[in-house]
Amino acid sequence: MNIENKMKEKEVYTMSLKDLEEFLNDKSGEKDTFDYEEDKQKWLHSVKDLYQNITSWLKPLTDKPNSNIRISFEKIILNEEHLGDYEVDKMNIDIKGQRVVLEPLGTWIIGSRGRIDMVGTYGKILFTYVDERLTKPRITVSMFSSAAKMAEQGIKDQQNPTVNIPVVYTWKIMTPAPNVQYIPLNEETFSTSLLSVITNGTVLWGSR
């Protein structure tokens, strides 16, 4: 190899290394701009809202003299991949010598924005934080025979954009698999669920 070729080879190497360094230092191409802290705060707020609703629903019973029902809260630590360790409350409901626990599982749950399990002596009820319009899980899978087909669909989507309707999330009861359904969570359905996990009763959406 002559001197001229060696110099060209050195120049290419130098430029390649410089280009790589510039790429590593360039922040403009980073796509992960999701605000995980904001997402965590929204999740914690949703948990607090649920507990406030439950406390309100049970208030006529807890306010009675010599009431046999007590509500308390206990700090637990959750760990999620993008959120790390953080504190959240779990709710304890003590009824006539039995304890029912509502324990958050996390916000990064497939198919929802969060889940809390209510566990008692006789079963478990699942509460899920989902789009208020949904009555069951919705999973969309698109399959393309080639990259060209996928690109073609992308162009069609851009030419005919769907109307972006803001999603409003709410807590619902999730029935067991395989036929999962979302049932509105209100004073009546919560009371039925609570009674089912402290007695030998069975409800349609119970899990044992």
Secondary structure, DSSP 8 states (H G I E B T S, - for coil): --HHHHHHHHHHHHHHHHHHHHHHH--TT------HHHHHHHHHHHHHHHHHHHHHHHHHHHTSTT-SEEEEEEEEEEEETTTEEEEEEEEEEEETTEEEEEEEEES-BTTBS-EEEEEETTEEEEEEEEETT-SS--------SSHHHHHHHHHHHHHS--------EEEEEE--SSS--EEE--HHHHHHHHHHHHSS---TT-B-
